[in-house]
Every structure is written in C-alpha cells, then in structure tokens.
Amino acid sequence: MDGSRVTREFQVVLRRAGLPHMRFYDLRHGTASLLPAQGVHPRVVMETLGHSSIALTMNTYSHVSRALQGEAAARMDEVLRGGSVVKGVVGDQADRPGGTDKGP
C-alpha cells in the first residue's frame, strides 16, 4: 500500500465529510487520547496502537493521564465527602460474609 495514496484518499474522505484538513497520524493520536478518557484500560490502548510496551504508551501520551487526574481527584473528593458509596473496598465490613457496615 502506497502511503501517499492513503494520505490523498484520506483527504478526499475528509473533504466529502466536511471535516477540516488533518494528518492521517492525527487519527492515531486521537485514538490514544480518547480511549483512556473513556475508561479504556491502558493495556488495551497499548495493543490497539501496536506499542511494544505499556511504558511507551503511557510515556508518549502522559498528557492524557494528567488531564484525567483532575477528574480522578474530583471523584476521590466525592467519595471522601460521602457523596457516593464505594463497594468492594478493602476493609468494608458490609462486603464480607456476615459483615455489617458499622462505619468508623
């Protein structure tokens, strides 16, 4: 497959769809950015992109992880303030056979 032909055909598809010019490579970057934001496990992202190691994926697209840190912090804040119930947490007596959740 000729790379320049793929690029030309990709540009035709973009024009027909009314989308702005972008590089074919931008699809790869978009995939690497959107999958983690949708909760896809990093290992799956690594395999989708064909990376040889998860470290390569995480180091290359670490800006995505940083962007998600705010959301993770907000969720932890909600949990710690009692705004949501977390099931299956180690030490949660209610999740143990015969256990009760008596709280702290």
Sequence and secondary structure as in RCSB ss.txt:
>XXXX:A:sequence
MDGSRVTREFQVVLRRAGLPHMRFYDLRHGTASLLPAQGVHPRVVMETLGHSSIALTMNTYSHVSRALQGEAAAR
MDEVLRGGSVVKGVVGDQADRPGGTDKGP
>XXXX:A:secstr
  HHHHHHHHHHHHHHHT     THHHHHHHHHHHHHTT  HHHHHHHHT S HHHHHHHTHHHHHHHHHHHHHH
HHHHHTTSS   S TT GGGSTT      
